[in-house]
Amino acid sequence: MKKIAMIGAGSMAEAIITGILENDLIDKKNIWVTNSGNEDRLKNLETRYGICSTYDLRTLFDGADIVMLAMKPKDADTAIDSIREYLTDNMLIVSVLAGVSMNTLETLARKPLSIARSMPNTSAAVGKSATAIAVNERVSIAQLESIKQLFETVGLAKFVEEEQLDAVTGLSGSGPAYIYYLIEAMENSADEIGLDKQMAQELIVQTLIGAAEMVKNSSKSPAQLRREVTSPGGTTEAGIHVLEEFEVQQAFISCIKAATEQSIKMGKALSSELKVGKTL
């Protein structure tokens, strides 16, 4: 990994920049960023992280072995059209564009490319993303290692087949929002049972962290860990009975299925729109 050229300078690009620098993956002077015209944003990133920015595409792509597509998905057509001539077959194209397939990217580029399509989540901002990565057949072994190292700077990175990315979107891509929703509910309950809001939030967050670490480090299944906490006639059992009465587990399953189905629907619509736009 010699030089990364980032197209787009939003929050995900910044999270990845932070991860790269904190893990000393490459020198900050080899991270180059551009966007569609927000020069203040580029200057802010330069000042904060010591990276480089430019609107000169020849300078941006010169020596780049990784090109990251981090613009808004709806802008993929315009962005790729502007950089097409600089994309070469020895570059690894890394996409964080939700819903844009690798086939669509090649259609827009009008040439075969080595592509890694990724689905990180917003926890990348604190180095705790769960990122799934799909690659096409042109990606080399060396490029596979580079992309894994890149996304491990912001959390966990796993390779999947491209057709699994919609399921990943429904599960872990949108997953942080489900956990925030749970925290909201626990905070509201704390208020109703007479606990201070600030103290309750600290207790809730630590409880979630502790439970996650137990699942991560234990050989026991979540169901077994739950049973071990649930004494007959005890407080946990009383609470679990209410969750079962309201079918909370089934609600979460339905929630993730709905998010997955929506990801499939949005991806098809976006890919169709981008391809149609390219042929007009």
C-alpha positions, 0 to 999 in steps of 0.5 A: 500500500503506497498511496490512497486517493479518496474521492469524497471527504465525508464522515466515513472517509474521515473515520478511515483516515483516522484509523489509517493514521492511528495504526501507522498503516501508511504515511499521512503524506500518502493519503490524498483526498478530493471532493466535488467542491467543498474546499473548506472541508478539504482544508479542515482535513489537511489541517487536522490530519496532515494529509494532502488534498487537491482538485488536480486529478493527475496529481491525485492519482499519480502513484496511487495504488488504492482509490477509495470511492466515498462520495454519495452513492447517487453521485457515483455516475458524475464522479466516476465519469470525471476520473475514468481516464485515471483509473488503471488495471493495477489500481484497487478500487475500494467502494464504500457506496451503499447499493452500488454493485461492482458490475455497476461500477465497471459499467460506469467506468467502461473498463474492467477494474479490480474492485473491493466493495465494502459495507462498514458501519458508523462505529468506524468513527470510534474504531469499532466498525463491523465491515463486510468486504466483497471483491471481484475476480480481478483482485490479487492476493496482495490486494486482498491483504491490503484491503483487509489491513485497511478496514481493520484500522476501523474495526472488524473486517470480514470477506463475504460474497457480494450477494450477502452484502444486503444481509450485512447491511440489514444486520450490522450496517444498520445494526448500531441504530438498533442498539441505540433504540434499545438504549433509548428504551432502557433510558426511558425505563430508568426514568420511570423507575426513578433512576437519575438519567446520567447515572442510568446511561452509564450503567446501561452502556457499561452493561452492554459493553460487558455483555458484548465482551462476555459473548465475544470471549466466552465459548458459550452461546448467547442463549446459554449465557442468558439462561445462566443469568436467569434464575427461576423465580428471579428478577431476570426471569420476570423481565424475560417473560415480558420480552417473550410476551411482546415477542421482542426477539421476533420483532428484531428478526423481522426488523433485520429482514425488513432492512435487508429487503429494503437494501435489496430494493434500494440497491436495484433502484440505484444501480438501474438509475445509474446505468440508465443515466449513463446510457442516455 
